[in-house]
Amino acid sequence: MIGLISATAAGASARDRLATAWPDRTRVYDGPVREAVERAFAECDQLVCFLATGATVRLLAPLLADKSTDPGVVCVDEAGRYAVSLLGGHGGGANSLAKEVGSTLSATPVITTATDATGIPGLDTLGLPFEGAVATVTRAMLDGAPVTLRADAVWPLPPLPPNVTAGGVPTPSTPETVRPDATLLVSDRVVPLGPADVVLRPPSLVVGVGASRGVGVDEVYGLVVDVLRDAGLSALSVGELATVDAKADEPGIVGAAAELGVPVRTYPADVLASVDVPNPSAAPLAAVGTPSVAEAAALAATGRDGELLVPKRKSSPQGRPAMATCAVVRRAPRGRLAVIGLGPGARDLVTPRAVAELRRASVLVGLDQYVDQIRDLLRPGTRVIESGLGREEERARTAVAEARAGHAVALIGSGDAGVYAMASPALAEAADDIEVVGVPGVTAALAAAAILGAPLGHDHVSISLSDLHTPWEVIERRVRAAAEADIVVTFYNPRSRGRDWQLPKALALLAEHRTGTTPVGVVRNASRPDGTSHLTTLALIDPTTVDMMTVVTVGNTATREIAGRMVTPRGYRWQSEGAR
């Protein structure tokens, strides 16, 4: 919950605007300002104070306890011009909140956290638990001092600055051999830390749990903690507990998962029975229908690449039989591939989600001219793999290979990546061993339609006239079908220097079913500074004015030119009903 506090009429007005915009996220605190701040600080995850920063600092000072638990605080000035991230920029989420408040109130977010200002990812913003000297290592990263990255395996981290260099697997620091340089470790193992070390804990461990009915939370949780400690593994790297469906609501298992802060994943007994395990048993087979729960569930959760680190082990309560078992499996790192549509070219048509994914990726793969469009959005240290026209399949294979190596990869294309772009070849290469995220973009057809008016107001289809990958016979059959069905058509790749007869042929096919006065929109470089557009007709269009940077939209029999705009009525009798 976000607490909102104000002291003046102007502040209350801005406060109420925010409360109206976020009714389920905010709570207004009235009354004397000091008391309101104290109550909100105790009850809320974040605060927005419509007060001067100095006044807010004085009010907050006696309340501060720890940066890991204090709420994030944003200040908005009296004129509503700035949203200042004042407290808890990372841990409290104030930096992100300042951006949200700024967007909602048309204020400028003010963020002074050094990592945000320089584009270097904060170690406490990576979504991974961490231990060690975060401030020391972060300072070294910012100052360009040597930082050694040591990792058990490659995990899909965001880009790190060039002064962070790989140094192999994590090794312990001892008082006799303290490393002089800062070290960033990525490991699920318990590694003694030096004064300039930070360890990130990836969610690499799955703990399988079997239990008798009525087992206590303490027995399950104590068993898991003991097993991890004895194996030299960190509980912070446990991603989930896994068990059989019959134990999904077992309070001891559910409670242990809550203590660890992880979810419980369950599997049907027949699925677990099909998993090959080293220690099957007759007891679980009789009780729940599978010879293994702990080992089988952990292995099922991690897939074919899971590594059994700790075989089944029983709890050892004093004075009574064991009621719980557990096993630990390490999952292989799973790389991440974000397939991103950059839109038709204008920067303000690149979506915020696309920007976020670009900044998350440590490897960028794309056409050189598209890379140039967004190079300034990348974080320092992003590795760029670019190539020229006609190498789409090579780029797709490269992106998938980098993701399989464990990296966070962004594969970019224009428009929407799933429309005549990179998503198809990439997903044809990708298996289930990587995470794939699609980021939609504004297509050329939609950008052109917005310029022309509303030509896509009813059923419409996009057809590429390039026969480089599709035989012309197939393309012609599709154009005929669209013509006969009276569907608005947008032609992609309509004409090139070496392919100049397909567009006239396609237009002639449409003309067999539509009059010569049918509106046709021709848009080149939609949304870009050098973009052009004009409205013509099926009889008057000049194909020689069209090239590969152009999309051509041909209306249906209901499409009209109205006030210089191309409009296709929605139908459904909306016009006649609206006139009643």
C-alpha positions as CSV (number, residue, x, y, z in Angstrom):
1,M,0.0,0.0,0.0
2,I,1.2,3.6,-0.8
3,G,0.4,6.2,1.8
4,L,-0.4,9.7,0.6
5,I,0.3,12.7,2.8
6,S,-0.2,16.4,2.1
7,A,-0.2,19.7,4.0
8,T,-1.6,22.3,1.6
9,A,-4.5,22.7,-0.7
10,A,-2.3,22.4,-3.8
11,G,-0.7,19.3,-2.3
12,A,-4.1,17.8,-1.5
13,S,-5.2,18.4,-5.1
14,A,-2.3,16.5,-6.5
15,R,-2.7,13.8,-3.8
16,D,-6.3,13.3,-4.8
17,R,-5.4,13.0,-8.5
18,L,-3.0,10.2,-7.5
19,A,-5.6,8.5,-5.3
20,T,-8.1,8.6,-8.1
21,A,-5.6,7.1,-10.6
22,W,-4.5,4.3,-8.2
23,P,-7.6,3.6,-6.0
24,D,-6.5,0.0,-5.1
25,R,-2.9,1.0,-4.3
26,T,-3.2,4.1,-2.2
27,R,-4.5,5.3,1.1
28,V,-4.9,8.9,2.1
29,Y,-3.6,9.9,5.5
30,D,-5.4,13.0,6.9
31,G,-4.8,14.9,10.1
32,P,-1.7,16.6,11.5
33,V,1.2,16.0,9.1
34,R,3.6,14.6,11.6
35,E,1.1,12.1,12.9
36,A,0.1,11.2,9.3
37,V,3.7,10.5,8.3
38,E,4.3,8.4,11.4
39,R,1.1,6.3,10.8
40,A,1.8,5.9,7.1
41,F,5.5,5.0,7.7
42,A,4.4,2.2,10.1
43,E,1.5,0.8,7.9
44,C,2.6,1.3,4.3
45,D,5.2,-0.2,1.9
46,Q,5.8,3.2,0.3
47,L,4.9,6.9,0.9
48,V,4.3,9.8,-1.4
49,C,4.6,13.1,0.5
50,F,3.3,16.2,-1.1
51,L,5.7,18.3,1.0
52,A,9.1,20.0,0.8
53,T,12.0,17.6,0.9
54,G,13.5,19.3,3.9
55,A,10.3,19.1,5.9
56,T,9.9,15.4,4.9
57,V,13.5,14.6,6.0
58,R,12.9,16.1,9.4
59,L,9.7,14.2,9.8
60,L,11.3,10.9,8.7
61,A,14.6,11.1,10.6
62,P,13.3,9.7,13.9
63,L,11.5,6.9,12.2
64,L,14.4,5.4,10.1
65,A,15.5,1.9,11.1
66,D,17.1,0.0,8.3
67,K,17.3,0.5,4.5
68,S,16.2,-3.1,3.9
69,T,12.9,-2.6,5.8
70,D,12.1,1.2,5.7
71,P,9.4,2.1,3.1
72,G,10.4,3.9,-0.1
73,V,9.5,7.6,0.0
74,V,8.8,10.0,-2.8
75,C,8.4,13.8,-2.4
76,V,6.3,15.9,-4.8
77,D,6.8,19.7,-4.7
78,E,4.1,22.2,-4.2
79,A,3.8,23.0,-7.9
80,G,3.7,19.4,-8.9
81,R,6.8,19.7,-11.2
82,Y,9.0,17.1,-9.6
83,A,8.7,13.7,-8.1
84,V,11.8,13.2,-5.9
85,S,13.0,9.7,-4.9
86,L,14.0,10.6,-1.3
87,L,14.4,7.3,0.6
88,G,14.7,3.7,-0.3
89,G,15.5,4.1,-4.0
90,H,16.2,0.5,-4.6
91,G,15.1,-1.5,-1.5
92,G,11.9,0.5,-1.0
93,G,11.2,0.9,-4.7
94,A,11.2,4.7,-4.5
95,N,13.0,5.1,-7.8
96,S,10.4,3.2,-9.7
97,L,7.6,4.9,-7.8
98,A,9.0,8.3,-8.7
99,K,8.8,7.4,-12.4
100,E,5.3,6.2,-12.0
101,V,4.2,9.3,-10.0
102,G,5.9,11.5,-12.6
103,S,4.1,9.8,-15.4
104,T,0.7,10.1,-13.7
105,L,1.1,13.7,-12.5
106,S,3.1,14.9,-15.5
107,A,6.0,15.6,-13.2
108,T,9.7,15.1,-13.7
109,P,11.1,12.2,-11.7
110,V,14.3,13.1,-9.9
111,I,16.5,10.1,-9.1
112,T,20.0,10.6,-7.7
113,T,21.0,7.0,-7.0
114,A,24.4,6.6,-8.6
115,T,23.7,3.3,-10.4
116,D,20.5,4.6,-11.9
117,A,22.2,7.8,-13.0
118,T,25.0,5.9,-14.8
119,G,22.9,3.0,-16.2
120,I,24.8,0.4,-14.2
121,P,22.4,-2.1,-12.6
122,G,22.3,-2.0,-8.8
123,L,23.2,-5.3,-7.2
124,D,20.1,-5.0,-5.0
125,T,17.8,-4.6,-8.1
126,L,18.6,-7.8,-9.9
127,G,15.8,-9.8,-8.3
128,L,18.3,-12.2,-6.6
129,P,18.9,-12.5,-2.9
130,F,22.4,-11.2,-2.0
131,E,24.9,-11.2,0.9
132,G,28.0,-9.2,1.6
133,A,29.5,-5.8,1.0
134,V,27.0,-4.5,-1.5
135,A,28.1,-0.8,-1.1
136,T,31.8,-1.6,-1.5
137,V,31.4,-3.7,-4.7
138,T,28.9,-1.2,-6.1
139,R,31.3,1.6,-5.5
140,A,34.1,-0.3,-7.3
141,M,31.8,-0.9,-10.2
142,L,30.9,2.8,-10.4
143,D,34.6,3.9,-10.0
144,G,35.8,1.6,-12.7
145,A,38.0,-0.3,-10.3
146,P,38.7,-4.0,-11.0
147,V,35.8,-6.3,-10.0
148,T,36.1,-10.0,-10.5
149,L,33.0,-12.0,-11.4
150,R,33.1,-15.6,-10.3
151,A,30.2,-17.8,-11.0
152,D,29.2,-21.5,-10.7
153,A,27.4,-21.1,-14.0
154,V,26.2,-18.5,-16.4
155,W,22.9,-17.0,-15.3
156,P,20.9,-14.4,-17.3
157,L,22.1,-11.3,-15.5
158,P,21.8,-7.8,-17.0
159,P,24.9,-6.2,-18.5
160,L,27.8,-5.4,-16.1
161,P,30.3,-2.7,-16.8
162,P,33.6,-3.5,-18.6
163,N,35.6,-3.3,-15.3
164,V,33.7,-6.4,-14.1
165,T,35.7,-9.3,-15.6
166,A,35.2,-13.1,-15.4
167,G,37.4,-15.0,-13.1
168,G,36.1,-18.5,-12.9
169,V,34.1,-20.3,-10.2
170,P,33.7,-18.8,-6.7
171,T,36.6,-19.5,-4.2
172,P,36.6,-18.8,-0.5
173,S,38.3,-15.8,1.1
174,T,40.2,-16.5,4.3
175,P,42.0,-14.0,6.6
176,E,45.3,-15.2,5.2
177,T,44.2,-14.8,1.5
178,V,41.9,-11.8,1.3
179,R,41.5,-10.7,-2.3
180,P,42.6,-7.1,-2.8
181,D,40.0,-6.4,-5.5
182,A,36.2,-6.4,-5.2
183,T,34.6,-9.7,-6.1
184,L,31.1,-10.5,-7.3
185,L,30.1,-14.1,-6.8
186,V,27.1,-15.9,-8.2
187,S,26.7,-19.2,-6.4
188,D,24.3,-21.4,-4.4
189,R,27.2,-22.7,-2.3
190,V,28.1,-21.3,1.1
191,V,31.3,-19.3,0.4
192,P,33.1,-17.3,3.1
193,L,33.1,-13.7,2.1
194,G,35.9,-11.2,2.2
195,P,35.5,-7.5,3.0
196,A,35.0,-6.6,-0.6
197,D,32.8,-9.5,-1.7
198,V,29.2,-9.9,-2.7
199,V,27.4,-13.1,-3.5
200,L,24.3,-13.3,-5.5
201,R,22.1,-16.3,-4.9
202,P,20.5,-17.7,-8.1
203,P,17.3,-19.8,-7.7
204,S,19.2,-22.9,-8.6
205,L,18.0,-25.4,-5.9
206,V,14.8,-27.4,-5.7
207,V,14.1,-29.2,-2.6
208,G,11.8,-32.2,-2.9
209,V,9.8,-33.0,0.2
210,G,7.9,-36.1,1.2
211,A,6.0,-36.2,4.5
212,S,3.5,-38.2,6.5
213,R,0.1,-36.8,7.2
214,G,0.2,-34.3,10.1
215,V,3.9,-33.6,10.0
216,G,4.9,-30.4,11.7
217,V,6.3,-27.3,10.2
218,D,9.4,-27.4,12.5
219,E,10.2,-30.9,11.4
220,V,10.1,-30.2,7.6
221,Y,11.7,-26.8,7.9
222,G,14.4,-28.1,10.3
223,L,15.2,-31.0,7.9
224,V,15.6,-28.7,4.9
225,V,17.8,-26.3,6.8
226,D,20.0,-29.1,8.2
227,V,20.3,-30.8,4.8
228,L,21.3,-27.6,3.1
229,R,23.8,-26.7,5.8
230,D,25.5,-30.1,5.8
231,A,25.8,-29.9,2.0
232,G,27.3,-26.4,2.1
233,L,24.3,-24.9,0.2
234,S,22.6,-21.6,0.8
235,A,18.9,-21.6,1.7
236,L,18.7,-18.3,-0.3
237,S,19.1,-20.3,-3.5
238,V,16.1,-22.5,-2.9
239,G,13.6,-21.6,-5.6
240,E,10.8,-23.9,-4.6
241,L,9.7,-27.0,-2.7
242,A,8.4,-29.9,-4.8
243,T,6.1,-32.7,-3.7
244,V,3.3,-35.0,-4.8
245,D,-0.3,-33.6,-5.4
246,A,-1.6,-35.5,-2.4
247,K,0.5,-33.3,-0.2
248,A,-0.4,-29.9,-1.8
249,D,-2.2,-28.8,1.3
250,E,-0.1,-30.5,4.0
251,P,0.4,-27.8,6.6
252,G,3.9,-28.8,7.5
253,I,5.1,-28.5,3.9
254,V,3.1,-25.4,3.2
255,G,4.5,-23.8,6.4
256,A,8.1,-24.7,5.6
257,A,7.8,-23.2,2.2
258,A,6.5,-20.0,3.8
259,E,9.4,-20.0,6.2
260,L,11.8,-20.2,3.2
261,G,9.8,-17.7,1.2
262,V,9.3,-20.0,-1.8
263,P,6.3,-21.6,-3.6
264,V,5.3,-25.3,-3.5
265,R,5.1,-27.1,-6.8
266,T,3.2,-30.4,-6.9
267,Y,3.0,-33.3,-9.4
268,P,0.6,-36.2,-9.9
269,A,1.7,-39.5,-8.4
270,D,1.9,-41.2,-11.9
271,V,4.3,-38.5,-13.1
272,L,6.6,-39.0,-10.1
273,A,6.4,-42.8,-10.5
274,S,7.9,-42.4,-14.0
275,V,11.0,-40.6,-12.7
276,D,14.1,-42.7,-12.4
277,V,15.5,-42.3,-8.8
278,P,18.3,-43.9,-6.8
279,N,16.3,-44.6,-3.7
280,P,12.8,-45.8,-4.3
281,S,10.7,-47.1,-1.4
282,A,7.6,-49.2,-0.8
283,A,6.2,-46.8,1.9
284,P,5.4,-43.8,-0.4
285,L,4.2,-46.3,-3.1
286,A,1.6,-47.6,-0.7
287,A,0.7,-44.2,0.7
288,V,0.4,-42.0,-2.3
289,G,1.0,-44.2,-5.4
290,T,4.7,-43.5,-6.2
291,P,7.9,-45.2,-5.0
292,S,9.5,-41.8,-4.6
293,V,8.3,-38.3,-3.6
294,A,11.3,-36.2,-2.4
295,E,13.8,-37.3,-5.1
296,A,11.3,-37.7,-7.9
297,A,9.6,-34.3,-7.3
298,A,12.9,-32.4,-7.2
299,L,14.1,-34.1,-10.4
300,A,10.7,-33.5,-12.1
301,A,10.9,-29.8,-11.3
302,T,14.4,-29.4,-12.7
303,G,14.0,-31.4,-15.9
304,R,16.4,-33.6,-17.7
305,D,19.4,-31.4,-16.8
306,G,18.8,-31.5,-13.0
307,E,21.7,-32.7,-10.8
308,L,20.9,-34.6,-7.7
309,L,23.1,-33.0,-5.0
310,V,21.6,-34.6,-1.9
311,P,19.8,-37.9,-2.1
312,K,16.8,-38.6,0.0
313,R,17.4,-38.0,3.7
314,K,15.0,-38.5,6.6
315,S,14.3,-36.2,9.4
316,S,15.6,-37.3,12.9
317,P,13.1,-36.2,15.6
318,Q,13.9,-37.4,19.1
319,G,11.8,-40.2,20.5
320,R,9.5,-40.9,17.5
321,P,9.7,-42.1,13.8
322,A,10.7,-39.7,11.1
323,M,7.8,-38.0,9.3
324,A,9.6,-36.1,6.6
325,T,12.1,-36.7,3.8
326,C,13.9,-34.3,1.5
327,A,16.3,-34.3,-1.4
328,V,18.1,-31.4,-3.2
329,V,18.5,-31.1,-6.9
330,R,20.3,-28.3,-8.7
331,R,18.7,-27.0,-11.9
332,A,20.8,-25.9,-14.8
333,P,20.7,-22.2,-15.6
334,R,18.1,-21.2,-18.1
335,G,18.9,-18.4,-20.4
336,R,16.4,-15.8,-21.4
337,L,15.5,-14.6,-24.9
338,A,13.4,-11.5,-25.3
339,V,12.1,-11.1,-28.9
340,I,11.4,-7.3,-29.2
341,G,9.4,-5.3,-31.7
342,L,10.8,-1.8,-31.9
343,G,7.8,-0.3,-33.7
344,P,7.9,1.5,-37.1
345,G,10.8,3.8,-36.3
346,A,9.7,6.7,-34.2
347,R,11.3,6.7,-30.7
348,D,8.0,7.5,-28.9
349,L,6.4,4.4,-30.5
350,V,9.0,2.1,-28.8
351,T,7.1,0.7,-25.9
352,P,8.2,1.0,-22.2
353,R,8.3,-2.8,-22.0
354,A,10.7,-2.9,-25.0
355,V,12.9,-0.3,-23.3
356,A,12.9,-2.3,-20.1
357,E,13.9,-5.5,-21.9
358,L,16.6,-3.8,-23.8
359,R,18.1,-2.6,-20.6
360,R,17.8,-6.0,-19.0
361,A,19.7,-7.8,-21.8
362,S,23.4,-8.5,-21.6
363,V,23.5,-9.5,-25.2
364,L,21.8,-7.7,-28.1
365,V,21.3,-9.3,-31.5
366,G,19.9,-7.4,-34.4
367,L,20.1,-5.9,-37.9
368,D,22.7,-3.1,-37.8
369,Q,20.4,-0.3,-38.8
370,Y,17.9,-1.3,-36.0
371,V,20.7,-1.5,-33.5
372,D,21.7,2.1,-34.4
373,Q,18.2,3.2,-33.6
374,I,18.3,2.1,-30.0
375,R,22.0,1.9,-29.1
376,D,21.6,4.8,-26.7
377,L,19.0,2.8,-24.7
378,L,21.5,0.0,-23.9
379,R,23.2,-0.3,-20.5
380,P,27.0,0.0,-20.4
381,G,28.6,-3.4,-21.0
382,T,25.9,-4.7,-23.3
383,R,27.5,-7.0,-25.9
384,V,26.2,-6.2,-29.4
385,I,26.0,-8.7,-32.2
386,E,24.9,-7.0,-35.4
387,S,24.7,-8.0,-39.0
388,G,23.4,-6.7,-42.3
389,L,20.3,-7.4,-44.4
390,G,19.4,-10.9,-45.5
391,R,20.9,-12.7,-42.5
392,E,17.7,-13.2,-40.5
393,E,18.1,-16.9,-39.9
394,E,21.7,-16.4,-38.8
395,R,20.7,-13.8,-36.3
396,A,17.9,-16.0,-34.9
397,R,20.4,-18.9,-34.5
398,T,22.9,-16.6,-32.8
399,A,20.3,-15.2,-30.4
400,V,19.1,-18.7,-29.4
401,A,22.7,-20.0,-29.0
402,E,23.5,-17.1,-26.7
403,A,20.4,-17.7,-24.6
404,R,21.3,-21.4,-24.4
405,A,24.7,-20.3,-23.0
406,G,22.8,-18.8,-20.1
407,H,22.7,-15.1,-21.1
408,A,19.9,-12.6,-21.1
409,V,19.5,-11.9,-24.8
410,A,17.4,-9.4,-26.7
411,L,16.6,-10.1,-30.4
412,I,15.2,-7.0,-32.1
413,G,13.1,-6.4,-35.2
414,S,11.1,-3.5,-36.5
415,G,7.3,-3.2,-36.1
416,D,6.1,-6.2,-34.2
417,A,8.7,-9.0,-34.0
418,G,6.0,-11.5,-34.7
419,V,4.8,-9.9,-38.0
420,Y,7.2,-10.6,-40.9
421,A,10.0,-10.3,-38.4
422,M,12.4,-12.2,-36.1
423,A,10.0,-14.1,-33.8
424,S,9.2,-16.8,-36.3
425,P,12.8,-17.9,-37.2
426,A,13.9,-17.5,-33.5
427,L,11.1,-19.6,-32.1
428,A,11.7,-22.2,-34.8
429,E,15.2,-22.6,-33.4
430,A,14.3,-22.4,-29.7
431,A,13.4,-25.4,-27.6
432,D,12.1,-25.5,-24.0
433,D,15.6,-25.2,-22.6
434,I,15.4,-21.4,-22.6
435,E,12.9,-18.9,-21.5
436,V,11.3,-16.9,-24.3
437,V,9.5,-13.6,-23.9
438,G,7.7,-11.8,-26.7
439,V,7.5,-8.0,-26.5
440,P,4.9,-6.6,-28.9
441,G,5.5,-3.6,-31.1
442,V,3.5,-1.2,-33.3
443,T,3.4,-2.7,-36.8
444,A,3.9,-0.8,-40.0
445,A,0.3,-1.6,-40.9
446,L,-1.0,0.0,-37.7
447,A,1.3,3.0,-38.0
448,A,0.3,3.6,-41.6
449,A,-3.4,3.2,-40.7
450,A,-3.1,5.8,-38.0
451,I,-1.7,8.2,-40.6
452,L,-4.3,7.4,-43.2
453,G,-7.3,7.7,-40.9
454,A,-9.2,4.5,-40.0
455,P,-8.8,2.1,-42.9
456,L,-8.7,-1.0,-40.7
457,G,-12.0,-0.3,-39.1
458,H,-13.4,-3.7,-40.2
459,D,-11.9,-7.1,-41.1
460,H,-8.4,-6.7,-42.6
461,V,-5.5,-8.8,-43.7
462,S,-1.8,-8.3,-44.2
463,I,0.0,-9.9,-47.2
464,S,3.6,-9.8,-48.1
465,L,4.3,-9.6,-51.8
466,S,7.9,-10.8,-51.4
467,D,8.3,-14.2,-53.1
468,L,11.7,-14.7,-51.7
469,H,10.4,-17.3,-49.2
470,T,6.8,-17.8,-50.4
471,P,6.0,-19.0,-54.0
472,W,4.1,-16.4,-56.0
473,E,1.4,-19.0,-56.7
474,V,0.6,-19.1,-52.9
475,I,0.7,-15.3,-52.6
476,E,-1.7,-14.9,-55.6
477,R,-4.1,-17.4,-54.0
478,R,-4.2,-15.4,-50.8
479,V,-4.7,-12.1,-52.7
480,R,-7.6,-13.6,-54.6
481,A,-9.2,-14.9,-51.4
482,A,-9.0,-11.5,-49.8
483,A,-10.4,-9.9,-52.9
484,E,-13.4,-12.3,-53.0
485,A,-14.0,-11.9,-49.3
486,D,-14.1,-8.1,-49.6
487,I,-11.4,-7.7,-46.9
488,V,-9.2,-4.6,-46.5
489,V,-5.7,-5.5,-47.5
490,T,-2.3,-4.1,-46.4
491,F,0.6,-5.1,-48.6
492,Y,4.0,-5.5,-47.0
493,N,7.2,-5.6,-49.1
494,P,5.2,-4.4,-52.1
495,R,7.9,-3.5,-54.6
496,S,11.7,-3.6,-55.0
497,R,14.2,-2.8,-57.8
498,G,14.4,-6.5,-58.8
499,R,10.7,-7.3,-58.1
500,D,8.5,-4.8,-59.8
501,W,5.6,-6.7,-61.3
502,Q,4.0,-8.3,-58.2
503,L,2.2,-5.1,-56.9
504,P,0.5,-4.3,-60.2
505,K,-0.6,-7.9,-60.5
506,A,-2.0,-7.9,-56.9
507,L,-3.8,-4.7,-57.5
508,A,-5.3,-6.1,-60.7
509,L,-6.6,-9.1,-58.8
510,L,-8.3,-6.8,-56.3
511,A,-9.7,-4.7,-59.1
512,E,-11.7,-7.7,-60.3
513,H,-13.9,-7.4,-57.2
514,R,-13.7,-3.6,-56.4
515,T,-14.3,-0.4,-58.3
516,G,-11.6,1.9,-59.5
517,T,-12.7,4.5,-57.0
518,T,-11.8,2.2,-54.0
519,P,-9.5,4.3,-51.7
520,V,-5.8,3.2,-51.5
521,G,-3.4,4.6,-48.9
522,V,0.4,4.7,-49.7
523,V,2.6,5.3,-46.7
524,R,6.4,5.3,-46.7
525,N,8.5,5.3,-43.6
526,A,5.5,5.5,-41.3
527,S,6.1,7.6,-38.2
528,R,9.7,8.6,-39.2
529,P,10.8,12.2,-39.8
530,D,11.2,11.5,-43.6
531,G,7.8,9.7,-43.8
532,T,5.3,10.5,-46.6
533,S,1.8,9.4,-47.2
534,H,-0.9,10.0,-49.8
535,L,-4.4,8.8,-50.6
536,T,-5.2,7.7,-54.1
537,T,-7.6,5.1,-55.7
538,L,-7.3,1.6,-57.1
539,A,-7.5,3.0,-60.6
540,L,-5.0,5.9,-60.1
541,I,-2.3,4.4,-57.9
542,D,1.2,4.6,-59.5
543,P,3.2,1.5,-58.4
544,T,6.5,3.2,-59.4
545,T,6.1,5.5,-56.3
546,V,6.2,2.4,-54.1
547,D,9.3,0.7,-52.6
548,M,10.2,-1.7,-49.8
549,M,9.9,1.0,-47.2
550,T,6.2,1.5,-48.2
551,V,3.0,-0.2,-47.1
552,V,0.0,-0.1,-49.4
553,T,-3.5,-0.3,-47.9
554,V,-6.4,-1.1,-50.2
555,G,-9.9,-0.5,-48.8
556,N,-12.9,-2.8,-49.2
557,T,-16.1,-1.9,-51.0
558,A,-17.3,0.1,-48.0
559,T,-14.1,2.1,-47.5
560,R,-14.6,5.8,-48.2
561,E,-12.5,9.0,-48.3
562,I,-14.0,11.4,-45.7
563,A,-12.4,14.8,-45.2
564,G,-9.2,13.6,-46.8
565,R,-9.0,10.5,-44.6
566,M,-9.4,6.8,-45.4
567,V,-12.2,5.3,-43.4
568,T,-13.7,1.8,-43.3
569,P,-17.0,1.7,-41.4
570,R,-17.2,-0.8,-38.6
571,G,-20.5,-2.2,-39.8
572,Y,-22.7,-3.9,-37.2
573,R,-25.3,-1.2,-38.0
574,W,-23.6,1.2,-35.6
575,Q,-24.3,4.2,-37.8
576,S,-28.1,3.6,-38.1
577,E,-28.4,2.7,-34.4
578,G,-26.5,5.7,-33.3
579,A,-28.9,7.9,-35.3
580,R,-32.0,6.7,-33.5
